[in-house]
Amino acid sequence: MDRQQIALKLAADGLGLDFKIKSFQDRSILQKVMYLVQAARVHMGYHYQWYLHGPYSPSLARDEFAVTTELAQDYDESEGWTLDEQSKATLGKLRRLAEAQDRADLARKLELLASVHFLITRQQVAKTSDDQQILDVLKRFGKPFSLDDVEMARRELCEYELL
């Protein structure tokens, strides 16, 4: 593992998140939660672009597979490494984002949070406080979210101090 892959594994551990990518849902959860981790100012070094399911990082996807391959060989090069204290504290605050719940519900929630954050911070909506406008953009991308979902996402993003 290189340092970025080690940081990825340590961040997932810090969130209490199982590092698995067997399904699309698993990969989506890692993509979206790491996007939100970076939004919280834990520098992971990934660049995100808009994709079918919200923010997506091709380099993160490659690292997910590399880390999974290494872990499947019962080898964890992240052992003995640690994140800085500020990053660990931030991950502790974000831990509730990845709490165990139905994987489908978790994937949907993280996609919503990451997508709303991306649209607002990348100025893809003219008025960042207009939930209806945010919903309209999400609907243009074929997202099945409601106005209540967008309102909840904005509240939660503010609660985590991500907006």
N, C-alpha and C positions, 0 to 999 in steps of 0.2 A: 504494500500500500504506500502511496505517496502521502505527503502531509495533508493535502486537501481531502483525500479519502479517509485518513485517520480522523480528521476534524469532523467529517460527515458521520462516521461511526460514533464518535464521542458525543456529537450533538444528538443523534438518535437515542443514545444511551441516556443522556441528560434529560431527555423528554420522557423517558420510560417507554419508548417505542420499540417494538420488536423490529429488527432489521430484516425484513423479508420482502421479496419482490416477485413472488410466485404468480400473482394475478395483476391485471390492470389496476384494480382497486389499490393493491399494495403499493404499486409504483406511483400512482396518483397521490396517495397519502404522503409518501416521502417527498414528492415534488412540491406539493402545496405547503406542507409543514416547514420544509426548508426555505421556501420562499418567505413565509411569515417569520421564520427565525432571522433571516437576513433583514427583513423589514424592521425587526426589533434591534437592529444594529449589532448582531453577532456576525462578524465578517466570515463568510464561507467562501467567497470568491466566485460565485456562480452568476452568470448573466442569464436573465429570463427574457423571453419573448412571448407574445400571445400565440396560443395554439388552440386546438379544438376544445380543450377542457381547461382553459384559463392559462395562467402563467406556466411556462415550461422551459426547462434548461436542458439542452442536449448534453452538455458536459456533465451535469448532475446525473443524467440517465446512464452515461457511460460509467461514472464512478459507482453508481448503485450496483451495476452488474459486476464490476471489478471487486468491490467489497464483498458482495454475496458469494462470488466464486472463491475468494480466499476463506471466508467463514465456513463454506461447505467443506473445505479441506481441513477443518478443525485447526485453523491457524488464524490467530487474531493479532495482527501487528499493532493494533491500537493499545494493547495491554502495556502498561507502564507510562503511557502518555496521558496528559490531562489538559483540559482547556484552562484558559486564564479565569481568574475569580469572577470578573465581571460577566463573562460569557456564561459561566456556570450559574450565576445568580439570575441572569436573564432567562436561561432555559428553565430554571426552577419556576419562574413566574409564568412561563408559557406552557408549563407541563399540562395544565388542564385542557389545553387545546387538543392534545393527543390522548386524552384519557380513554381507557378501554370502553368501548361501546360497540354497537353493531358496526362492522367495517364499512358497510354500504352507507350508513348514516354519517360516519366519520368522514368518508371520502367526499360525500356530498357537501357536508358542512365546510370542510377545508377548501374545496373548490369554490364555494360561494365566498368565503372570507378572502381568499387569495385573489379571486377575480374582482371583487369590489375594491379591494385595496389597489390592485394593479390599475384599474380604470381611473380611480381617483388620483393616485400619485403620478401616473403617466399622463394625466390631463386628457384622458380620452372622453371625458364628459365636460361640457362647458361650465356647468354649475355643480361643484362637488357636493353641495348640500342637498341636491335635488334627487331624492330616492327614485322618483318616477323616471327621471332621465337615465339614471343608472340602470334601472330595470329595463328600459327600452333598449339600451345598448346590449344588455345581456340577452334579451329576447332576439335581437338581430343575429346574435351568435347561436341561437337555438337553445338557449339555456332555459330549463323548466322552473325557474325561480319565481316567487311571488313578491309583491310589494312588501308584505310582512317579512319575508326572508331578507330582503335588502335592508329594511329598517333594523332588523335584528343584527345583521352583519355589521352595519355601521356602528351600532351601539357596542357590540362586542369588540370591534377593532379599536374603538375609543377606550373601552375598559382596559384593554391590554396596552394602551398608549401607542398603538400602531398608526393612528391618524391624529 
